[in-house]
Amino acid sequence: MDTPKKPLGLLQGKFIFKQLPNGNLDKSKVVCTLCNAEFVYCRSSSSLKYHLNAKHPLANLEDAGPSVAPGKSFRQTTMFECNRGKPTSAALSDKLTNLLAQWIATSCRPISVVEDDGLELVLQAALGDPSYKLPARRTIVRRIHDQHAAEKAAKDEKLMEATCVALTGDHWTSVNNDNYLGVTAHLIDASWELHSFALGVMKTEERQFAEACARQFLDVANQWGIADKTSTIGTDSARNMVAAGRILPFEHLPCVAHVIQRAIVVSLRESGFDGVLAKCRKVVGHFKHSPANSDELNAQQASLGQEQEQLVQDVPTRWNSTLEMIKRVRRNRDALHTTLSQQKHNLALPTNAEYEKLAKLEKMLEPCRYDLQR
């Protein structure tokens, strides 16, 4: 009795010749072993390779072998060989779902990212499981709520055990011009370990009057049940915050870093440095407001063998920005002068004497930069 002929394979067995009912092989047609799609075969594998790349990219990854990227690709192939045919376990799939939910929540990613085919392909490749599917959006939303509840319970427990809690808060404005208040708790546990964590970030619809600010802080303290154990509240020295501190039943502590920054800004006004700082601001603005000018500066930096870096404009509310502006202007002195010599402008560049003044100011501000970052 004749034994049936075993179908011959192409492209490492990814395609086989079609087998006729009588057991013979039709070598003019091939079948994909991964999806059973049928193709006409004319002694060329081009269309078959195209099908693999388009429909089964993981199959090509499995066959990459050490020759594609010595060392690294070998580990990839080994992973696929070890996991081939082994679907992802329920425990690992559940862990991945929790990690995805945590990543989406902490990195502010859209929930719809779980519908991204590319992300699913990456996880399939990492797991060596082409059958792995990303969780549904509703599953991720549910896990995020569960993780939030667990995290809040843990914070509640720490706050309950603490004998004393300090709060810090700050108002900030988003790029959409919406105002938010962020409140953070600080405590030392029984093991003398410091813990700091956010209690909330709230969108504020009303004007930031002192009474409104004080009420927002009290609402947070009451929601977390720590109004009776809150000792101090730290804020910047904005007028509304200072006034709110007088209303609140907690001791108000102005932020030392803000005080130092404010002192620097005020001391530089109408000082012997205001003229050269004004020149620096105009030079920086010339390059910050024109991509073409900035590109020419970068090209000049490269020709001088310097690091290509952007200039920094100082802003009164941005810590250390004056110091950083001075450092970059001085560091790029030659590149700036050469670039500007090739452009039409009405800028007044710092003189040699003014560069010496900038060096002295940089030396004076450097310790303040350290203190602000401690």
SEDRENTI-506411 format. One line per field, with one value per residue (C-alpha): residue in three letters; x, y, z; chain; residue number from 1. Coordinates in steps of 0.1 Angstrom, whole numbers, m for minus. Layout:
BEGIN
resn	(ALA_...) $
X	(X_...) $
Y	(Y_...) $
Z	(Z_...) $
chain	(A_...) $
resi	(NUM_...) $
END
This chain:
BEGIN
resn	(MET_ASP_THR_PRO_LYS_LYS_PRO_LEU_GLY_LEU_LEU_GLN_GLY_LYS_PHE_ILE_PHE_LYS_GLN_LEU_PRO_ASN_GLY_ASN_LEU_ASP_LYS_SER_LYS_VAL_VAL_CYS_THR_LEU_CYS_ASN_ALA_GLU_PHE_VAL_TYR_CYS_ARG_SER_SER_SER_SER_LEU_LYS_TYR_HIS_LEU_ASN_ALA_LYS_HIS_PRO_LEU_ALA_ASN_LEU_GLU_ASP_ALA_GLY_PRO_SER_VAL_ALA_PRO_GLY_LYS_SER_PHE_ARG_GLN_THR_THR_MET_PHE_GLU_CYS_ASN_ARG_GLY_LYS_PRO_THR_SER_ALA_ALA_LEU_SER_ASP_LYS_LEU_THR_ASN_LEU_LEU_ALA_GLN_TRP_ILE_ALA_THR_SER_CYS_ARG_PRO_ILE_SER_VAL_VAL_GLU_ASP_ASP_GLY_LEU_GLU_LEU_VAL_LEU_GLN_ALA_ALA_LEU_GLY_ASP_PRO_SER_TYR_LYS_LEU_PRO_ALA_ARG_ARG_THR_ILE_VAL_ARG_ARG_ILE_HIS_ASP_GLN_HIS_ALA_ALA_GLU_LYS_ALA_ALA_LYS_ASP_GLU_LYS_LEU_MET_GLU_ALA_THR_CYS_VAL_ALA_LEU_THR_GLY_ASP_HIS_TRP_THR_SER_VAL_ASN_ASN_ASP_ASN_TYR_LEU_GLY_VAL_THR_ALA_HIS_LEU_ILE_ASP_ALA_SER_TRP_GLU_LEU_HIS_SER_PHE_ALA_LEU_GLY_VAL_MET_LYS_THR_GLU_GLU_ARG_GLN_PHE_ALA_GLU_ALA_CYS_ALA_ARG_GLN_PHE_LEU_ASP_VAL_ALA_ASN_GLN_TRP_GLY_ILE_ALA_ASP_LYS_THR_SER_THR_ILE_GLY_THR_ASP_SER_ALA_ARG_ASN_MET_VAL_ALA_ALA_GLY_ARG_ILE_LEU_PRO_PHE_GLU_HIS_LEU_PRO_CYS_VAL_ALA_HIS_VAL_ILE_GLN_ARG_ALA_ILE_VAL_VAL_SER_LEU_ARG_GLU_SER_GLY_PHE_ASP_GLY_VAL_LEU_ALA_LYS_CYS_ARG_LYS_VAL_VAL_GLY_HIS_PHE_LYS_HIS_SER_PRO_ALA_ASN_SER_ASP_GLU_LEU_ASN_ALA_GLN_GLN_ALA_SER_LEU_GLY_GLN_GLU_GLN_GLU_GLN_LEU_VAL_GLN_ASP_VAL_PRO_THR_ARG_TRP_ASN_SER_THR_LEU_GLU_MET_ILE_LYS_ARG_VAL_ARG_ARG_ASN_ARG_ASP_ALA_LEU_HIS_THR_THR_LEU_SER_GLN_GLN_LYS_HIS_ASN_LEU_ALA_LEU_PRO_THR_ASN_ALA_GLU_TYR_GLU_LYS_LEU_ALA_LYS_LEU_GLU_LYS_MET_LEU_GLU_PRO_CYS_ARG_TYR_ASP_LEU_GLN_ARG) $
X	(0_14_19_6_32_43_38_70_77_89_104_113_79_58_42_35_24_m13_m22_m47_m74_m54_m24_m3_11_0_33_16_m1_10_m8_3_6_m2_m35_m43_m43_m37_m13_m2_34_56_91_94_90_86_48_51_77_54_26_47_59_24_3_28_56_63_71_100_112_113_136_159_187_221_232_208_223_250_243_211_191_203_185_154_154_159_130_107_119_114_79_68_34_30_3_7_m4_m34_m11_13_m15_m31_2_7_m28_m20_13_m4_m30_m3_17_m13_m23_12_24_m9_m14_m48_m69_m71_m35_m46_m62_m28_m18_19_18_1_28_56_41_35_72_83_62_69_31_15_m19_m16_m43_m43_m70_m102_m105_m131_m108_m80_m104_m115_m79_m70_m99_m88_m52_m64_m85_m56_m32_m56_m61_m24_m20_m50_m33_m1_m20_m40_m8_10_9_17_13_27_11_26_6_9_m13_m2_m17_m19_m12_m49_m49_m68_m58_m50_m41_m18_m16_11_14_46_50_76_66_75_107_117_113_100_70_57_28_1_m33_m49_m47_m79_m91_m101_m129_m129_m104_m75_m86_m72_m105_m109_m73_m78_m111_m95_m67_m92_m114_m84_m74_m110_m114_m84_m93_m60_m73_m67_m31_m19_8_21_14_41_35_52_51_24_1_m30_m11_4_m31_m46_m20_m33_m68_m59_m56_m21_12_22_58_69_90_127_136_110_123_159_147_126_156_178_152_147_184_192_167_184_217_250_241_208_224_244_215_192_217_218_180_178_205_188_154_170_178_148_122_138_143_166_188_189_200_228_240_239_259_285_286_293_321_338_336_311_280_249_226_198_201_180_159_156_121_115_93_117_143_179_170_191_221_215_212_245_263_251_258_294_299_288_305_325_297_273_296_306_269_258_286_270_235_217_206_205_217_242_266_282_316_347_342_305_316_338_308_288_315_314_276_277_301_279_247_261_258_221_215_229_207_176_181_189) $
Y	(0_34_59_95_119_144_179_197_230_264_293_270_253_284_273_239_227_220_184_169_144_116_124_140_175_205_223_253_262_267_271_293_270_300_311_285_312_298_313_305_295_302_293_327_333_371_372_346_367_398_378_369_404_419_392_373_396_375_345_364_375_339_330_361_340_352_365_394_410_388_382_402_384_351_358_368_336_315_333_324_288_284_299_287_270_281_307_334_322_338_350_367_382_396_411_427_442_457_471_486_503_517_529_546_563_574_585_602_580_578_547_541_531_495_495_502_473_482_479_446_435_445_426_396_397_401_372_350_345_356_349_375_402_435_440_459_496_489_464_490_516_492_483_520_526_495_507_542_528_506_535_558_532_529_567_568_543_563_595_578_565_598_621_652_661_691_703_721_736_755_770_765_772_746_753_756_784_763_769_740_736_708_697_674_658_652_631_611_576_556_545_581_577_607_602_627_621_641_644_659_681_701_724_757_776_807_835_828_851_844_831_807_794_789_770_747_738_731_710_688_684_675_651_631_635_653_688_682_669_694_715_737_746_757_778_804_840_851_876_854_825_847_861_826_815_842_827_791_775_761_778_792_787_805_783_791_784_809_835_831_833_864_880_874_889_920_925_924_952_986_970_974_942_953_968_937_914_934_929_891_889_906_883_852_865_870_833_819_836_825_789_800_820_791_767_790_792_754_751_775_756_724_741_752_717_727_710_721_737_762_795_801_831_842_844_860_830_803_793_797_809_841_820_795_824_839_805_797_832_830_795_803_837_829_811_840_867_848_840_875_889_872_884_918_929_959_941_955_927_927_943_926_945_933_897_901_913_883_860_876_874_838_831_849_831_796_789_800_775_747_757_759_723_707) $
Z	(0_m10_18_12_0_26_13_5_23_10_31_60_59_60_26_13_m21_m24_m21_m45_m34_m50_m28_m55_m52_m73_m77_m93_m61_m25_8_38_68_91_76_49_22_m13_m39_m74_m74_m105_m90_m74_m36_m39_m34_m6_13_8_24_54_59_56_75_97_107_138_117_102_136_147_117_122_136_150_116_116_148_164_201_204_177_190_223_204_184_216_233_204_202_240_239_205_209_245_249_276_310_327_355_332_311_342_353_319_321_355_342_311_333_356_326_310_343_355_320_310_280_262_270_233_232_239_205_188_166_169_207_204_180_203_232_210_200_236_248_219_217_184_199_227_225_243_269_261_270_297_313_315_329_356_365_368_392_412_414_424_452_464_463_481_508_513_516_540_562_563_571_598_615_613_643_623_586_566_534_504_476_444_417_381_347_318_282_277_303_329_365_388_425_435_472_486_520_539_570_590_600_631_615_608_571_552_529_504_481_462_478_447_417_413_385_400_382_404_408_431_459_494_507_478_482_519_513_488_512_540_516_508_545_555_526_538_575_585_593_630_625_599_614_585_550_526_495_474_483_460_476_475_491_519_526_525_551_575_572_576_610_601_603_569_558_526_503_510_473_462_486_473_437_445_462_432_408_429_435_398_391_386_395_377_357_342_310_301_310_287_259_266_265_231_217_230_216_181_180_200_177_144_135_106_130_154_127_116_152_155_124_137_170_151_130_162_177_204_216_197_223_224_242_273_279_315_331_365_376_363_388_377_342_346_355_327_302_313_312_276_263_277_265_230_228_196_179_186_174_142_134_140_119_89_95_93_128_151_182_206_217_251_253_267_300_301_295_326_346_334_346_381_382_372_400_424_413_412_449_447_419_441_470_448_436_469) $
chain	(A_A_A_A_A_A_A_A_A_A_A_A_A_A_A_A_A_A_A_A_A_A_A_A_A_A_A_A_A_A_A_A_A_A_A_A_A_A_A_A_A_A_A_A_A_A_A_A_A_A_A_A_A_A_A_A_A_A_A_A_A_A_A_A_A_A_A_A_A_A_A_A_A_A_A_A_A_A_A_A_A_A_A_A_A_A_A_A_A_A_A_A_A_A_A_A_A_A_A_A_A_A_A_A_A_A_A_A_A_A_A_A_A_A_A_A_A_A_A_A_A_A_A_A_A_A_A_A_A_A_A_A_A_A_A_A_A_A_A_A_A_A_A_A_A_A_A_A_A_A_A_A_A_A_A_A_A_A_A_A_A_A_A_A_A_A_A_A_A_A_A_A_A_A_A_A_A_A_A_A_A_A_A_A_A_A_A_A_A_A_A_A_A_A_A_A_A_A_A_A_A_A_A_A_A_A_A_A_A_A_A_A_A_A_A_A_A_A_A_A_A_A_A_A_A_A_A_A_A_A_A_A_A_A_A_A_A_A_A_A_A_A_A_A_A_A_A_A_A_A_A_A_A_A_A_A_A_A_A_A_A_A_A_A_A_A_A_A_A_A_A_A_A_A_A_A_A_A_A_A_A_A_A_A_A_A_A_A_A_A_A_A_A_A_A_A_A_A_A_A_A_A_A_A_A_A_A_A_A_A_A_A_A_A_A_A_A_A_A_A_A_A_A_A_A_A_A_A_A_A_A_A_A_A_A_A_A_A_A_A_A_A_A_A_A_A_A_A_A_A_A_A_A_A_A_A_A_A_A_A_A_A_A_A_A_A_A_A_A_A_A_A_A_A) $
resi	(1_2_3_4_5_6_7_8_9_10_11_12_13_14_15_16_17_18_19_20_21_22_23_24_25_26_27_28_29_30_31_32_33_34_35_36_37_38_39_40_41_42_43_44_45_46_47_48_49_50_51_52_53_54_55_56_57_58_59_60_61_62_63_64_65_66_67_68_69_70_71_72_73_74_75_76_77_78_79_80_81_82_83_84_85_86_87_88_89_90_91_92_93_94_95_96_97_98_99_100_101_102_103_104_105_106_107_108_109_110_111_112_113_114_115_116_117_118_119_120_121_122_123_124_125_126_127_128_129_130_131_132_133_134_135_136_137_138_139_140_141_142_143_144_145_146_147_148_149_150_151_152_153_154_155_156_157_158_159_160_161_162_163_164_165_166_167_168_169_170_171_172_173_174_175_176_177_178_179_180_181_182_183_184_185_186_187_188_189_190_191_192_193_194_195_196_197_198_199_200_201_202_203_204_205_206_207_208_209_210_211_212_213_214_215_216_217_218_219_220_221_222_223_224_225_226_227_228_229_230_231_232_233_234_235_236_237_238_239_240_241_242_243_244_245_246_247_248_249_250_251_252_253_254_255_256_257_258_259_260_261_262_263_264_265_266_267_268_269_270_271_272_273_274_275_276_277_278_279_280_281_282_283_284_285_286_287_288_289_290_291_292_293_294_295_296_297_298_299_300_301_302_303_304_305_306_307_308_309_310_311_312_313_314_315_316_317_318_319_320_321_322_323_324_325_326_327_328_329_330_331_332_333_334_335_336_337_338_339_340_341_342_343_344_345_346_347_348_349_350_351_352_353_354_355_356_357_358_359_360_361_362_363_364_365_366_367_368_369_370_371_372_373_374) $
END
